Amino acid sequence: MRISGPLFVAALLLAAAPLMAQSSAPAPNPITVLMQKASADARAHHGLYKPVLSPIYQTVLSGAVDVSALHAQGTQIIPWTVDDAASMRALLALHVDGIISDDPGMLMQALAEARAAATAAHNTAELEYLAHFDAQGHRGGRALRPENTLPSFENGMDHGMQTLETDTGVTKDGQSLIWHDQFLNPQSCRHADGSPYTLENKVYIQEITMAEAQHTFICDKLHYGPLQTNDLALSPVSIAFAKQEGMPSPYAPTNAAQLMRFAKFYAAYYRSGPGKSSPNAAARAHTGDTVQFNLETKIQGDNWPGGNHTRPAQDFVDALVGAIKAEHMEMRADVQSFYFGTLLLIQAQHPEIRTVYLTGDPAQLKMMSPVEMQ
């Protein structure tokens, strides 16, 4: 059977049609309905977890995402991507379950201020809420390091992020290469041998092996804000891990399995390795032991601008879940996507892994690009 993301959304809208036809009743919130149906599907496949909603943060602040209704049905809400302190404070006041941010430092400062205020007010309920809050570094934390690289993930853990959020594609040899775009973007990446690399000779992830990607490209170019730096003196764990893995540079493209191994290496580095004398050693070792992974499948639909140059949904699921299981990270890894076909596959085939439904403007749900499920 072939099911598509839009067909799933259409089913949600059809399910809501009888309610919408009643003039005396308000139209159901499409995001709330989406998560009801997603949860029902996960439950039908004996899922261990209820799916999570990750909406663009403006829809939470505007009320388009009904936080109270979603919490009442047991759905966690983790908005993306929040890079200003005022919005962070407003979202904390709404008691969202986490925040995804490009700036781990800013997010941790907002949480520290909230904890201080709750402590001063002897607000034990608020402190309990904050104790379970999920601070996520977007692409590791691209405001501070080049995105989706070992140094970016190291910096996210240095700041104490509970979760590392990232993106995955599928290489020619079926590995989950970590990158946001369909191709290794010249805005961030360069040829290791110094030869020109531009949009005109760009390389799509599906057309290159993981080994070729790591030995051809270095993705250390700076282009995202004044705080971003690629100074490797700030990334000692990345240097040591890259050497162990045989990577030519800490800024060479990495993959999902390596990221999970990197977290284990980071913990050992600060527990018993060169970083054990650091004043933050105990906290950093704990972060490496417990950090979660929020892994997005960057699959495109056939009507995507510029065309679809990604592998089928099943290939994404096989590659990503294969990496998660190889590293025994089923309890610490989520799979997220805007393209719900991949999430339905996860729920049907791997009910031990939690899914995360990414959304933008709720009015555009029915316009989402198709994702065929093989």
C-alpha positions as CSV (number, residue, x, y, z in Angstrom):
1,M,0.0,0.0,0.0
2,R,1.2,3.5,-0.8
3,I,0.4,6.3,1.6
4,S,1.5,9.9,1.3
5,G,1.9,12.7,3.8
6,P,-0.8,14.8,2.2
7,L,-3.2,11.8,2.2
8,F,-2.6,11.4,5.9
9,V,-3.4,15.1,6.4
10,A,-6.4,14.8,4.2
11,A,-7.7,12.0,6.3
12,L,-7.3,14.2,9.3
13,L,-9.4,16.9,7.7
14,L,-12.1,14.4,6.6
15,A,-12.3,13.1,10.1
16,A,-12.9,16.6,11.3
17,A,-15.5,17.4,8.6
18,P,-18.6,16.4,10.6
19,L,-17.6,18.7,13.4
20,M,-16.8,21.5,11.1
21,A,-20.3,21.2,9.5
22,Q,-22.0,22.0,12.8
23,S,-22.5,25.8,12.7
24,S,-22.9,26.0,16.4
25,A,-19.6,24.3,17.2
26,P,-16.2,25.9,16.6
27,A,-14.0,24.3,13.9
28,P,-11.5,21.8,15.5
29,N,-8.0,22.9,15.7
30,P,-6.1,21.2,12.8
31,I,-2.9,20.7,14.9
32,T,-4.8,19.2,17.8
33,V,-6.6,16.8,15.3
34,L,-3.3,16.0,13.7
35,M,-1.8,14.9,17.0
36,Q,-4.9,12.9,18.0
37,K,-4.6,10.9,14.8
38,A,-0.9,10.6,15.0
39,S,-1.3,9.2,18.6
40,A,-4.0,6.8,17.5
41,D,-1.8,5.5,14.8
42,A,1.2,5.0,17.2
43,R,-1.1,3.3,19.7
44,A,-2.5,1.0,17.0
45,H,1.1,-0.2,16.3
46,H,1.8,-0.6,20.1
47,G,4.2,2.4,20.2
48,L,6.1,2.9,23.4
49,Y,5.7,6.7,23.2
50,K,3.1,9.2,22.3
51,P,4.2,11.3,19.3
52,V,5.5,14.8,20.0
53,L,4.5,18.1,18.2
54,S,7.3,20.4,17.1
55,P,5.6,23.5,15.7
56,I,7.2,26.7,14.4
57,Y,7.3,28.9,17.6
58,Q,5.2,31.8,16.2
59,T,2.2,29.5,15.9
60,V,2.4,28.7,19.7
61,L,2.7,32.4,20.6
62,S,-0.2,33.3,18.3
63,G,-2.5,30.7,19.8
64,A,-2.8,28.7,16.6
65,V,-1.3,25.8,18.5
66,D,-3.6,25.1,21.5
67,V,-1.1,24.3,24.2
68,S,-3.8,23.5,26.8
69,A,-5.7,21.1,24.6
70,L,-2.5,19.3,23.5
71,H,-1.3,18.9,27.0
72,A,-4.7,17.7,28.0
73,Q,-4.4,14.8,25.5
74,G,-0.8,14.1,26.6
75,T,1.0,15.6,23.7
76,Q,4.4,17.3,24.4
77,I,5.2,20.5,22.5
78,I,8.7,21.5,21.5
79,P,8.7,24.6,19.3
80,W,11.4,25.5,16.8
81,T,13.6,27.7,16.2
82,V,13.7,30.3,19.0
83,D,16.6,32.7,19.0
84,D,15.4,35.7,21.1
85,A,15.1,35.9,24.8
86,A,11.7,37.5,24.9
87,S,10.1,34.7,22.9
88,M,11.9,32.1,25.1
89,R,10.4,33.7,28.2
90,A,6.9,33.8,26.6
91,L,7.1,30.1,25.7
92,L,8.3,29.2,29.1
93,A,5.3,31.0,30.6
94,L,3.1,28.8,28.4
95,H,4.8,25.7,29.8
96,V,6.0,24.3,26.5
97,D,7.9,21.1,27.0
98,G,11.1,22.2,25.3
99,I,12.6,24.8,23.0
100,I,14.9,24.3,20.0
101,S,17.4,27.1,19.6
102,D,20.4,28.1,17.4
103,D,22.0,29.7,20.5
104,P,22.5,27.2,23.4
105,G,24.0,30.0,25.5
106,M,20.9,32.2,25.3
107,L,18.6,29.3,25.9
108,M,20.5,28.2,29.0
109,Q,20.5,31.8,30.3
110,A,16.8,32.0,29.9
111,L,16.3,28.7,31.8
112,A,18.7,29.9,34.6
113,E,16.7,33.1,35.0
114,A,13.5,31.2,35.1
115,R,14.9,28.8,37.8
116,A,16.2,31.7,39.8
117,A,12.7,33.4,39.8
118,A,11.0,30.2,40.7
119,T,13.4,29.6,43.6
120,A,13.0,33.1,44.9
121,A,9.2,32.6,44.8
122,H,9.4,29.1,46.4
123,N,7.4,27.9,43.4
124,T,8.1,24.1,43.6
125,A,5.7,23.4,40.7
126,E,7.6,25.7,38.4
127,L,10.9,24.2,39.5
128,E,9.5,20.7,38.7
129,Y,8.4,21.9,35.3
130,L,11.9,23.3,34.6
131,A,13.6,20.2,35.8
132,H,12.0,18.2,33.0
133,F,12.4,20.9,30.3
134,D,14.1,19.8,27.1
135,A,16.7,22.3,25.8
136,Q,17.6,21.4,22.3
137,G,20.6,22.8,20.2
138,H,19.4,23.4,16.6
139,R,21.9,21.7,14.3
140,G,24.0,21.5,17.4
141,G,23.9,25.2,17.9
142,R,24.7,27.0,14.7
143,A,24.8,30.5,16.2
144,L,28.1,29.5,17.8
145,R,29.7,26.9,15.4
146,P,29.3,25.9,11.8
147,E,26.1,23.8,11.8
148,N,25.7,20.0,11.9
149,T,29.4,19.4,12.6
150,L,31.2,17.7,15.4
151,P,32.3,21.1,16.9
152,S,28.7,22.3,16.8
153,F,27.6,19.2,18.7
154,E,30.4,19.5,21.1
155,N,29.5,23.1,21.8
156,G,25.9,22.2,22.4
157,M,27.0,19.6,25.0
158,D,29.4,22.1,26.5
159,H,26.4,24.3,27.2
160,G,24.4,21.4,28.7
161,M,21.8,20.8,26.0
162,Q,19.6,17.9,26.9
163,T,19.1,17.2,23.2
164,L,21.1,17.6,20.0
165,E,18.7,18.4,17.1
166,T,20.0,17.7,13.6
167,D,19.1,16.7,10.0
168,T,19.9,13.6,8.0
169,G,20.1,12.6,4.3
170,V,20.9,9.2,2.8
171,T,24.2,8.6,0.9
172,K,24.8,6.4,-2.1
173,D,25.9,3.6,0.3
174,G,22.9,4.0,2.5
175,Q,24.3,5.9,5.5
176,S,22.6,8.8,7.4
177,L,24.8,11.7,6.5
178,I,24.1,14.7,8.8
179,W,23.2,17.7,6.7
180,H,20.2,20.0,6.1
181,D,20.1,20.4,2.4
182,Q,19.8,17.8,-0.4
183,F,23.4,18.7,-1.4
184,L,26.4,19.7,0.6
185,N,26.0,23.4,0.4
186,P,28.9,25.6,-0.8
187,Q,27.7,28.2,1.6
188,S,29.0,26.0,4.4
189,C,31.3,23.4,2.7
190,R,34.5,23.6,0.6
191,H,36.6,21.1,-1.2
192,A,39.4,19.7,1.0
193,D,41.9,19.9,-1.8
194,G,41.2,23.6,-2.4
195,S,39.5,23.2,-5.8
196,P,36.4,25.3,-6.5
197,Y,33.1,24.1,-5.1
198,T,30.1,26.1,-6.1
199,L,26.4,25.6,-6.7
200,E,27.3,24.8,-10.3
201,N,29.2,21.7,-9.4
202,K,27.3,20.9,-6.1
203,V,27.1,17.3,-5.0
204,Y,23.8,15.7,-3.9
205,I,24.0,13.5,-0.8
206,Q,22.4,10.6,-2.6
207,E,25.1,10.6,-5.2
208,I,28.1,10.3,-2.9
209,T,29.3,7.6,-0.4
210,M,29.9,8.5,3.2
211,A,33.7,7.9,2.8
212,E,33.7,10.2,-0.3
213,A,31.9,12.9,1.6
214,Q,34.3,12.8,4.6
215,H,37.4,12.9,2.4
216,T,36.2,15.4,-0.1
217,F,34.6,18.2,1.9
218,I,35.3,20.4,4.9
219,C,32.2,22.3,6.2
220,D,33.8,25.0,8.3
221,K,32.7,28.2,6.5
222,L,31.3,31.0,8.6
223,H,28.0,32.6,7.5
224,Y,25.6,32.6,10.4
225,G,25.9,35.6,12.7
226,P,28.7,37.3,14.5
227,L,29.1,34.7,17.3
228,Q,29.8,31.9,15.0
229,T,33.5,30.7,15.0
230,N,35.3,27.7,13.6
231,D,38.4,28.0,15.9
232,L,39.3,24.4,16.6
233,A,41.1,25.4,19.8
234,L,37.6,25.5,21.2
235,S,36.8,22.0,20.1
236,P,39.3,19.6,21.7
237,V,36.9,16.7,21.9
238,S,36.1,16.9,18.2
239,I,39.8,16.9,17.4
240,A,40.4,13.8,19.4
241,F,37.3,12.0,18.1
242,A,38.0,12.8,14.5
243,K,41.5,11.3,14.9
244,Q,40.1,8.1,16.4
245,E,37.5,7.8,13.6
246,G,40.0,8.5,10.9
247,M,38.3,11.7,9.8
248,P,40.6,14.1,7.9
249,S,39.1,17.1,9.8
250,P,36.7,17.6,12.7
251,Y,34.7,19.7,10.2
252,A,34.3,16.9,7.7
253,P,30.7,15.7,7.2
254,T,29.6,13.3,9.9
255,N,26.8,10.8,10.2
256,A,24.1,9.7,12.7
257,A,26.1,6.7,14.0
258,Q,29.2,8.8,14.5
259,L,27.2,11.5,16.4
260,M,26.0,8.9,18.9
261,R,29.5,7.5,19.3
262,F,30.7,11.1,19.7
263,A,28.4,11.6,22.7
264,K,29.9,8.5,24.3
265,F,33.4,9.7,23.5
266,Y,32.6,13.1,25.0
267,A,31.5,11.5,28.2
268,A,34.7,9.4,28.5
269,Y,36.8,12.4,27.6
270,Y,35.6,14.3,30.6
271,R,35.2,11.3,33.0
272,S,38.6,9.7,32.6
273,G,40.3,11.3,29.6
274,P,42.2,14.5,28.9
275,G,39.3,16.6,30.2
276,K,38.9,15.0,33.6
277,S,40.6,17.9,35.4
278,S,38.2,20.5,33.8
279,P,36.1,22.3,36.4
280,N,33.0,21.3,34.3
281,A,34.2,17.7,33.9
282,A,31.5,16.0,36.0
283,A,28.6,17.9,34.4
284,R,30.0,17.4,30.9
285,A,30.5,13.7,31.4
286,H,26.8,13.5,32.6
287,T,25.7,15.4,29.5
288,G,27.5,13.0,27.2
289,D,25.9,10.0,29.1
290,T,22.4,11.3,28.9
291,V,22.1,13.6,25.8
292,Q,19.2,12.8,23.5
293,F,19.2,13.0,19.7
294,N,16.4,14.5,17.6
295,L,17.0,13.3,14.1
296,E,15.1,14.8,11.2
297,T,14.6,13.0,7.9
298,K,15.2,15.6,5.2
299,I,13.2,13.9,2.5
300,Q,11.7,16.1,-0.2
301,G,8.5,15.8,-2.3
302,D,8.5,15.6,-6.1
303,N,7.1,19.1,-6.3
304,W,9.9,20.6,-4.3
305,P,11.4,23.7,-5.9
306,G,14.4,22.5,-7.9
307,G,13.2,18.9,-7.9
308,N,13.5,16.0,-5.5
309,H,17.1,14.6,-5.2
310,T,16.5,12.5,-2.1
311,R,16.1,8.8,-1.6
312,P,12.6,7.2,-0.9
313,A,11.1,7.3,2.6
314,Q,11.9,3.7,3.4
315,D,15.6,4.3,2.6
316,F,15.6,7.1,5.2
317,V,13.9,5.0,7.8
318,D,16.3,2.0,7.2
319,A,19.4,4.1,7.3
320,L,18.5,6.2,10.3
321,V,16.9,3.4,12.4
322,G,19.8,1.1,11.4
323,A,22.2,3.7,12.9
324,I,20.1,4.1,16.1
325,K,19.9,0.4,16.7
326,A,23.6,-0.2,15.9
327,E,24.5,2.3,18.6
328,H,21.8,1.0,21.0
329,M,20.2,4.4,21.2
330,E,16.6,3.5,20.8
331,M,15.8,5.0,24.2
332,R,17.6,8.3,23.4
333,A,16.8,9.0,19.8
334,D,13.7,10.6,18.2
335,V,12.9,10.7,14.5
336,Q,11.2,13.9,13.4
337,S,9.9,15.1,10.0
338,F,7.7,17.5,8.2
339,Y,6.8,14.6,5.9
340,F,4.5,12.4,7.9
341,G,5.0,9.4,5.6
342,T,8.4,8.7,7.2
343,L,6.9,9.0,10.7
344,L,4.1,6.6,9.9
345,L,6.7,4.1,8.7
346,I,8.6,4.5,11.9
347,Q,5.4,4.0,14.0
348,A,4.5,0.9,12.0
349,Q,7.9,-0.7,11.8
350,H,9.8,0.6,14.8
351,P,7.3,1.3,17.6
352,E,10.1,1.5,20.2
353,I,11.3,4.8,18.7
354,R,9.5,8.1,19.4
355,T,8.3,10.3,16.5
356,V,8.1,14.1,16.3
357,Y,5.7,15.9,14.0
358,L,7.2,19.1,12.6
359,T,4.7,21.7,11.5
360,G,4.7,25.3,10.1
361,D,1.6,27.3,9.4
362,P,-1.4,25.1,10.3
363,A,-3.3,26.5,7.3
364,Q,-0.7,24.9,5.0
365,L,-1.0,21.4,6.4
366,K,-3.0,20.1,3.4
367,M,-0.4,21.7,1.0
368,M,2.5,19.6,2.3
369,S,4.8,18.0,-0.3
370,P,4.1,14.4,-1.0
371,V,6.2,11.7,0.5
372,E,5.6,8.2,-1.0
373,M,5.8,5.3,1.3
374,Q,7.1,2.1,-0.3
